[in-house]
Amino acid sequence: MRFLGSEGKVNVRKLSEEVAVDLGAELIGEAVVFTIGAATLIAEYVRAMAAAERKEEEKEKAFAELKSTVQELGLLVEKQDAQLRSLQRFNGSIHTELKNKGIDIRTDL
């Protein structure tokens, strides 16, 4: 007990039974209040972490859906580009065929 400044035995008065019961009851009451408060804090922390995790999962899901949509749109653009090139070749062949037959058409539309 040297670190508390006591160098020997300390005489402690005996408590009466009534005072001891009161102090014990107060100690138990404080312990119950502390335990309830700590349990509430832990429960709130767990709830907040679960909500944050749910929110993160929703963001990841939305991002995956957007990524999928962008990929689908990219494929659609490639398909339409191929169709456009095919139509341009077809248009060029028709234009050449008509020119060979002596039919002149306007191309500046």
Backbone torsions as a table, in degrees:
resi	resn	phi	psi	omega
1	MET	NA	10.1	-178.8
2	ARG	-61.4	-33.9	-178.9
3	PHE	-67.8	-18.0	176.4
4	LEU	-93.5	-0.9	178.0
5	GLY	90.4	10.2	179.6
6	SER	-105.0	134.2	-176.2
7	GLU	-110.2	7.7	-178.8
8	GLY	-169.9	-158.1	179.5
9	LYS	-71.3	143.0	177.9
10	VAL	-115.4	132.4	177.2
11	ASN	-82.9	123.4	178.9
12	VAL	-110.4	131.2	179.8
13	ARG	-69.5	146.5	173.5
14	LYS	-73.4	138.7	176.4
15	LEU	-90.8	148.0	174.3
16	SER	-71.9	160.0	-177.6
17	GLU	-61.2	-39.3	-178.7
18	GLU	-64.5	-44.9	179.4
19	VAL	-66.2	-40.2	179.4
20	ALA	-63.6	-42.1	178.0
21	VAL	-64.1	-43.5	178.6
22	ASP	-61.2	-46.2	179.3
23	LEU	-65.1	-40.3	177.6
24	GLY	-63.3	-43.5	179.1
25	ALA	-64.0	-41.7	179.0
26	GLU	-64.4	-42.0	178.5
27	LEU	-62.7	-44.7	178.5
28	ILE	-64.1	-41.7	178.2
29	GLY	-61.2	-44.6	178.4
30	GLU	-64.5	-38.5	178.9
31	ALA	-64.2	-40.8	178.5
32	VAL	-64.4	-45.5	179.5
33	VAL	-62.1	-44.2	178.9
34	PHE	-62.1	-43.8	-179.6
35	THR	-63.3	-42.5	178.4
36	ILE	-64.3	-43.1	178.5
37	GLY	-62.3	-44.8	179.7
38	ALA	-64.5	-42.2	178.8
39	ALA	-63.4	-38.4	178.1
40	THR	-64.7	-43.8	178.3
41	LEU	-62.4	-43.6	179.9
42	ILE	-64.7	-43.7	178.9
43	ALA	-62.0	-41.8	178.7
44	GLU	-65.4	-39.6	178.0
45	TYR	-62.8	-46.2	179.8
46	VAL	-62.6	-42.3	179.1
47	ARG	-63.0	-42.7	-180.0
48	ALA	-65.6	-39.7	179.0
49	MET	-66.3	-39.4	178.3
50	ALA	-64.9	-40.6	178.6
51	ALA	-65.0	-41.3	178.7
52	ALA	-65.2	-39.7	179.0
53	GLU	-65.8	-42.1	177.9
54	ARG	-61.6	-42.3	-179.9
55	LYS	-63.7	-41.3	178.8
56	GLU	-64.6	-41.2	178.1
57	GLU	-63.7	-38.7	177.6
58	GLU	-64.2	-40.7	177.9
59	LYS	-63.5	-44.0	179.5
60	GLU	-63.2	-39.8	178.6
61	LYS	-64.5	-45.0	179.2
62	ALA	-62.6	-40.3	179.0
63	PHE	-64.6	-41.9	179.4
64	ALA	-63.6	-39.6	178.0
65	GLU	-64.7	-42.5	178.1
66	LEU	-63.3	-41.9	179.2
67	LYS	-62.0	-42.5	178.5
68	SER	-63.4	-42.6	179.3
69	THR	-63.0	-41.9	178.9
70	VAL	-63.4	-40.7	178.8
71	GLN	-64.4	-43.2	178.2
72	GLU	-61.6	-42.8	179.2
73	LEU	-65.2	-36.6	176.8
74	GLY	-62.1	-43.2	177.4
75	LEU	-64.6	-39.4	177.9
76	LEU	-63.0	-42.2	178.7
77	VAL	-62.9	-42.7	178.2
78	GLU	-62.2	-42.8	179.3
79	LYS	-63.1	-45.3	-179.9
80	GLN	-66.9	-34.0	176.3
81	ASP	-63.4	-42.9	178.3
82	ALA	-64.3	-40.9	178.2
83	GLN	-64.5	-40.3	179.4
84	LEU	-63.5	-44.2	177.7
85	ARG	-63.0	-38.3	178.5
86	SER	-63.9	-44.0	177.9
87	LEU	-65.0	-36.5	178.3
88	GLN	-66.7	-39.7	176.7
89	ARG	-65.1	-43.1	178.7
90	PHE	-61.7	-43.7	178.3
91	ASN	-61.5	-42.2	179.2
92	GLY	-64.3	-39.3	179.8
93	SER	-69.1	-38.4	176.7
94	ILE	-64.9	-43.7	179.8
95	HIS	-60.3	-43.8	179.0
96	THR	-64.8	-42.1	-179.3
97	GLU	-64.4	-42.7	178.9
98	LEU	-66.8	-37.6	178.7
99	LYS	-65.8	-37.8	178.0
100	ASN	-66.0	-27.8	179.1
101	LYS	-87.4	-0.4	177.5
102	GLY	87.8	12.4	-179.9
103	ILE	-99.1	121.5	-180.0
104	ASP	-98.7	131.2	179.3
105	ILE	-121.9	155.8	177.8
106	ARG	-79.5	133.6	179.4
107	THR	-114.1	5.3	-177.4
108	ASP	-96.7	23.4	-179.1
109	LEU	-70.0	NA	NA
